[in-house]
Amino acid sequence: MFCCSTLFHYLCISFITHLKVKEDNTGLLGQIKYPNDLRQLKVEQLPQVCEELRRDILNELSVNPGHLASSLGVVEITVALHYVYNTPNDRIVWDVGHQAYGHKILTGRKERFFTNRKKGGIMPFPSPLESEYDTFTCGHASNSISAALGMAVADRESDRHVVAVIGDGAMSGGLAFEGLNNASSTPNNMLIILNDNNMSIDRSVGGMKEYLLKLNTNETYNALRFRLSRWLHSKGYLEDDRRKGIIRLSNALKSAISHQQNIFEGLNIRYFGPFDGHDIIELVRILRQLKEMKGPKLLHLHTTKGKGYEPAERHATLWHAPGKFDVDTGERLIHDTSGEPPRYQDVFGETLLELAQQNEKIVGVTPAMPTGCSMNIMMKAMPQRTFDVGIAEGHAVTFSAGMATEGWLPYCNIYSAFAQRAYDNIIHDVAIARLNVVLCFDRAGLVGEDGPTHHGAFDLAALRPVPHLTIASPMDERELRRLMFTAQLPDMGPFVIRYPRGQGSCVDWRCPLEAVEVGKGRCLKEGKSMAVITLGPIGYLAAEAISEVEQSHRTQGDGALSIAHYDLRFLKPLDETMLTAIGEQYQRVLCIEDGVRNGGMGSAVLEWMSDHGYAPRVVRLGLPDEFVPHATVGEQYHLLGIDKEGIRKEIEAMLSR
């Protein structure tokens, strides 16, 4: 029923939105709905556009949280690209996608930007499903060069320009190097813009970071070389074979003069820079010069993450996604969590340090997420025993495997969605040799506003068929601690622990570190009418739903109804003793998980029952065979029918059959 309070709320939102749009229309940014409008302005007006765009991003994200610092850092790059290139005909491929808020505002989504990351609103990352200006899906990192190269090769006979914008540490990813390697030998006219801010979410690490810090090419030399290349092109001397030879000669001469090596030019990719990525007038001039130049090119730009907002410039990691904040004071409006359960990631970080203090063989490994997974807790206390390997998930796993062969015990923490990149490494480099690597998958299950690129939906189904793996999912923080302790005991082999994003359920979570019997589930509640099997924290929702159903039936006079609840705890190996008891006693079994139904925990139970001659009616609740759109986690659970209400309805339906 559409009540008065709902109507009042709707009118307030509409009024605020009207004021926001009216305010936006007072400056140059208010005159820009699409890039074609931007291109009508004089180049001298672009600094004002950048200032207004930066202010608009700040105002929006202060009340509707998202990725702030990265988008502030590329404002000038964004404006210059849409000013010089004829988008959407010309292709811009963003990498990583959380740089692209300014791009969204300039490409027809300014008036709807307040819906960013909300249910039914603008998607959290660029997506071709949303806009023709979004040329490629880019929720993760390091894919822009490969994707842009594919576009450039496919459109080689047209006059379309293709630009890849890679930043926030994404150049450390192996896929970026694979793309560079192929771009150097495949005819193309692609431009790669390296947005070098020395950051991913945390400070960038590794050899590429150190190389970029040292790299410095004389601007006068670049200008002279550009003029020479234009003259050679006009004389017909820059066909593919000749062009590569001339570039190699140029590189050799420059190295001899400057005693400096350049990895990009060593790959026959013309290098320009580094230049100031915040000088919009100069950026437009450079891009206009590079636009018609043949062959692959790389433009190296230095930028500051959080540019234009002093708190974000000083603490870029904290302001990567700061939540709500006061624009004027820089105060982050942080919810007081004292007296509440901790985040799973913090329980992981605290427990890892506790274990490492007891076991000198334990080390920590993370691919560019020390703060995001709270490994920074151990990193601060034991910097020599923690390793941030950059945006390189496959390397993180194989690097951990290498240490395990020498008797070390790595806890390799990767976001579940990002671990998909390391699937072969898990199988080939860890599982086959039964190496004792503990794979901790943070952000497992649904993650909310980041949407389908970040859901940890596939880990259970993907890893279940892999031999030698132990796969566990704790129901709460205490179980997480016990599983982490169990994983470091002798001869455990490859051990996977998955847990969700956000807060858990236990305020008093510092339980003793005790071993859990591998492959042993728990009967949380006895019952006769049917059995509910859960895996992971979703078990708490199931317990509440079971309690409500039983209470409802007692109220109606049916006190005989009782529902059993089992926490499977381990997807692999399965607790066969527990499943035997369930198969013998119950005709109705409900399996609930926060991973994909296809191939997940429910499928494992069905297969086991069939293989062992049991035939209860098994209903599976989980994620469907489609990508779940962005919304809050609660909204997503409700949409899929795996919240308390949905579970209760399914139990009632099964009981009525």
Summary of the structure (lengths in Angstrom):
residues: 657
radius of gyration: 27.4
end to end distance: 30.8
largest distance: 95.3
contacts: 2268
relative contact order: 0.07
helix: 45%
strand: 15%
